[in-house]
């Protein structure tokens, strides 16, 4: 470390009445923000914006993900800036900010769709790469609409235990299990450039027919396990065909086995471990990622477990 660089573990200000907002290394001090990022209005020229999307009106099973963004912020005090596995400090590359939460109606899924789309468009208009924290998986649909408005039809990497290509749920076309069928229909994503990873539950055999018809690639959780011991390298080989394309990444927390991530409303056993999930994320290096989301975190289910 350069002598002129500040060592984050050498604390100062405790005798000076200093006020800390986001970066105090003590977990009980400061304002909780996503990965300890400064707030949007406090950062010049932000390049990556993490935004909370506290909505769970698209869930057909167990609600509770509206509380995800708040609890994820609280958990972020364990995050270190430097990632030794890939040798990167994200803050050395990007001006990362916490954009706060989108204001959404808990009663109207159509109003919520419009609000999410407009909110993400505001970030994209400022050339900010949106990282959205849900909320249920329905939120990916309006986000993809915003992404496609800026970039056109994109490729998509979808980490999940479920395919989410149903046509409807309880007669409704918009819910947390229909986003990717809607995305293909509306040309927000290209079916042949959609890679679904960690799939281990198929509700109807018709889903597989739909996948074959649109050229969707499915990598099951067992497929991932068979890629060991070089999971990162072998998974990256599957992703290589997306290089040079605009890519959106969506990560449903139920991708991970509930033994490691119990806080979700649709847990499915026989999923990847925490380490395997991280190796999959590390394999994304080199792709032109234009947006990312993390969805289906339900803190209430964590407490129940």
C-alpha positions in Angstrom: 0.0 0.0 0.0 1.2 3.5 -0.9 2.2 5.5 2.2 -0.2 8.2 1.0 -3.2 5.9 0.8 -5.4 5.7 3.8 -5.5 2.3 5.6 -9.2 1.6 6.3 -8.3 -0.3 9.4 -6.5 2.6 10.9 -9.4 4.5 12.3 -9.3 8.3 13.0 -11.8 10.8 14.2 -12.9 9.1 17.4 -11.5 12.0 19.4 -12.7 14.7 17.0 -16.5 14.3 16.9 -16.3 12.9 13.3 -19.6 11.8 11.7 -19.5 8.6 9.7 -22.1 7.8 7.1 -21.3 4.5 5.3 -17.7 3.4 5.6 -17.1 2.7 9.3 -15.7 -0.8 9.6 -17.6 -1.4 12.9 -20.8 -3.1 12.1 -22.9 -1.1 14.6 -21.9 2.3 13.3 -23.0 4.4 10.3 -25.9 4.3 8.0 -26.6 0.9 6.3 -26.3 1.1 2.6 -25.8 -1.5 -0.2 -22.2 -2.6 0.1 -21.5 0.5 2.1 -21.8 2.7 -1.0 -22.4 6.4 -0.6 -25.8 7.8 -1.4 -26.6 8.8 -4.9 -26.7 12.6 -4.2 -23.3 12.5 -2.5 -21.3 11.0 -5.4 -20.1 12.8 -8.5 -20.4 11.0 -11.8 -21.9 7.7 -10.5 -21.4 4.7 -12.8 -23.2 1.9 -10.9 -26.4 2.4 -9.0 -27.8 -0.1 -6.6 -31.5 0.4 -6.1 -34.0 -1.3 -3.8 -37.2 -2.6 -5.3 -39.4 -3.5 -2.3 -42.3 -5.3 -4.0 -43.8 -8.8 -3.6 -47.2 -8.4 -5.2 -46.2 -10.8 -8.0 -45.7 -13.8 -5.7 -48.1 -16.7 -6.0 -46.7 -18.6 -3.0 -45.0 -17.0 0.1 -44.7 -13.2 0.3 -42.1 -11.3 2.3 -39.6 -10.2 -0.3 -40.7 -6.6 0.0 -38.5 -6.5 3.1 -35.4 -7.8 1.2 -33.7 -4.5 0.3 -33.8 -3.3 3.9 -32.3 -6.4 5.4 -29.7 -6.8 2.7 -28.5 -3.3 3.5 -28.2 -4.3 7.1 -26.2 -7.4 6.2 -23.8 -5.4 4.0 -21.6 -4.5 6.9 -19.8 -7.8 6.5 -18.8 -6.8 2.9 -15.1 -6.0 2.3 -14.2 -3.7 -0.6 -11.4 -5.8 -2.0 -12.2 -9.2 -3.5 -9.1 -11.5 -3.3 -10.6 -14.2 -5.5 -10.5 -12.1 -8.6 -8.1 -9.4 -7.4 -10.5 -6.5 -7.8 -11.7 -3.6 -5.7 -15.0 -2.5 -7.3 -14.6 1.0 -6.0 -11.4 1.4 -7.8 -13.2 0.7 -11.1 -16.7 2.3 -10.6 -18.3 5.1 -8.7 -20.9 2.9 -6.9 -23.9 4.5 -5.2 -26.9 3.5 -3.2 -29.9 5.0 -5.0 -32.4 4.3 -2.3 -35.7 2.5 -2.9 -38.2 3.0 -5.7 -41.6 4.2 -4.4 -44.1 1.5 -5.5 -47.8 0.7 -5.0 -48.2 -2.5 -3.0 -51.8 -2.8 -4.4 -51.3 -2.5 -8.2 -49.0 -4.7 -10.3 -49.6 -2.5 -13.4 -48.7 0.7 -11.5 -45.7 -1.0 -10.1 -44.6 -2.1 -13.6 -44.7 1.5 -14.8 -42.9 2.8 -11.7 -40.1 0.3 -11.9 -39.6 0.9 -15.7 -39.5 4.7 -15.2 -37.2 4.5 -12.2 -34.7 2.3 -14.0 -34.9 4.5 -17.1 -33.9 7.5 -15.0 -30.7 5.7 -14.0 -30.0 4.5 -17.6 -30.5 8.1 -18.9 -27.6 9.1 -16.5 -25.5 6.3 -17.9 -25.7 4.5 -14.6 -25.6 0.6 -14.7 -28.6 -0.5 -12.6 -28.2 -3.2 -9.9 -31.7 -3.9 -8.6 -32.4 -5.6 -5.3 -35.8 -7.0 -4.9 -38.4 -7.8 -4.2 -39.9 -10.8 -6.1 -38.8 -11.9 -9.5 -41.6 -10.1 -11.3 -39.5 -6.9 -11.1 -37.1 -8.3 -13.7 -39.8 -7.8 -16.4 -40.1 -4.0 -16.2 -36.4 -3.7 -15.7 -35.8 -5.6 -18.9 -38.2 -3.3 -20.6 -36.1 -0.4 -19.6 -32.9 -2.2 -20.6 -34.3 -3.0 -24.0 -35.4 0.6 -24.5 -31.8 1.7 -24.2 -29.9 -1.3 -25.6 -32.4 -3.2 -27.8 -32.9 -6.9 -27.4 -30.3 -8.3 -25.0 -28.9 -11.7 -23.9 -29.8 -12.9 -20.4 -28.2 -15.1 -17.8 -30.8 -16.3 -15.4 -29.7 -18.0 -12.1 -32.7 -19.8 -10.5 -34.2 -23.1 -9.4 -37.2 -22.5 -11.7 -37.5 -21.6 -15.3 -40.1 -18.8 -14.9 -41.4 -19.4 -18.4 -45.0 -20.1 -17.4 -47.7 -18.4 -19.5 -49.8 -17.3 -16.5 -50.5 -17.9 -12.8 -54.1 -17.9 -11.5 -55.2 -16.3 -14.8 -52.6 -13.5 -14.5 -50.0 -12.9 -17.2 -47.8 -10.8 -14.9 -46.3 -12.6 -11.9 -43.0 -13.9 -10.6 -43.1 -17.0 -12.8 -43.8 -15.5 -16.2 -41.1 -12.9 -16.8 -39.0 -14.7 -19.3 -41.9 -15.8 -21.5 -43.1 -12.2 -21.6 -39.5 -11.0 -22.2 -39.2 -13.3 -25.3 -42.6 -12.3 -26.6 -41.9 -8.6 -26.2 -38.4 -9.1 -27.8 -36.7 -7.7 -24.6 -34.5 -10.8 -24.6 -33.5 -13.3 -27.3 -34.5 -16.9 -26.5 -31.4 -18.4 -28.1 -29.3 -16.0 -25.9 -31.1 -16.9 -22.7 -29.1 -19.2 -20.5 -30.9 -20.5 -17.4 -28.7 -21.9 -14.7 -29.3 -24.0 -11.6 -32.8 -25.3 -12.8 -34.0 -28.2 -10.8 -37.8 -27.9 -10.7 -40.1 -28.1 -13.8 -43.8 -27.6 -13.2 -45.1 -28.8 -16.5 -43.5 -30.7 -19.4 -44.9 -27.9 -21.7 -42.1 -25.7 -20.3 -39.5 -27.9 -21.9 -41.4 -27.7 -25.2 -41.3 -24.0 -25.0 -37.5 -24.1 -24.3 -36.9 -26.2 -27.3 -39.0 -24.0 -29.5 -37.1 -20.9 -28.6 -33.6 -22.3 -28.2 -33.3 -21.6 -24.5 -30.2 -23.2 -22.9 -30.8 -24.9 -19.5 -27.9 -25.8 -17.2 -29.3 -27.8 -14.3 -27.9 -27.8 -10.8 -26.6 -31.3 -11.5 -24.9 -30.1 -14.6 -23.1 -27.5 -12.5 -22.0 -30.1 -10.0 -20.6 -32.2 -12.8 -18.4 -29.3 -13.9 -16.4 -29.6 -10.7 -13.5 -29.3 -9.9 -13.2 -26.5 -12.5 -16.7 -25.1 -12.2 -15.7 -21.5 -12.9 -13.7 -22.4 -16.1 -16.3 -24.9 -17.5 -19.2 -22.6 -16.8 -17.4 -19.7 -18.5 -17.1 -21.9 -21.6 -20.9 -21.9 -21.8 -21.1 -18.2 -21.4 -18.4 -17.5 -24.0 -20.9 -17.3 -26.9 -22.4 -14.2 -25.2 -19.2 -12.2 -25.5 -19.7 -9.1 -27.6 -23.4 -8.9 -26.7 -25.2 -6.8 -24.2 -26.0 -9.1 -21.3 -28.5 -8.8 -18.4 -28.0 -11.0 -15.4 -30.8 -11.9 -13.0 -30.1 -13.9 -9.8 -32.9 -15.5 -7.8 -31.6 -16.4 -4.4 -33.4 -19.8 -4.6 -30.7 -20.7 -7.1 -28.7 -21.5 -4.0 -29.6 -24.6 -1.9 -31.8 -23.6 1.1 -29.2 -25.1 3.4 -27.1 -22.1 2.6 -29.8 -19.5 1.7 -33.0 -20.3 3.6 -34.4 -16.8 3.3 -36.7 -17.3 0.2 -40.3 -18.2 -0.4 -39.7 -20.9 -2.9 -36.8 -23.0 -1.6 -35.7 -26.1 -3.7 -33.2 -28.7 -2.3 -30.2 -30.0 -4.3 -29.0 -26.6 -5.3 -25.5 -25.1 -5.5 -23.5 -24.3 -2.4 -22.5 -20.8 -1.5 -19.0 -21.4 -2.9 -20.4 -22.9 -6.2 -22.7 -19.9 -6.5 -19.8 -17.5 -6.1 -17.8 -19.4 -8.7 -20.6 -19.0 -11.2 -20.7 -15.3 -10.6 -16.9 -15.1 -11.0 -17.3 -16.8 -14.4 -19.2 -13.7 -15.6 -15.9 -11.8 -16.0 -15.4 -10.4 -19.5 -19.1 -10.1 -20.4 -20.7 -6.7 -21.3 -23.2 -6.7 -18.4 -25.7 -3.8 -18.7 -27.7 -4.6 -15.7 -28.1 -7.0 -12.8 -30.7 -7.9 -10.2 -30.9 -10.0 -7.0 -34.4 -11.1 -6.2 -36.6 -13.3 -3.9 -34.7 -12.6 -0.7 -37.3 -13.0 2.1 -35.9 -12.2 5.5 -39.1 -13.5 7.3 -38.3 -17.0 6.0 -34.8 -16.7 7.4 -36.3 -16.1 10.8 -38.8 -18.9 10.4 -35.9 -21.3 9.5 
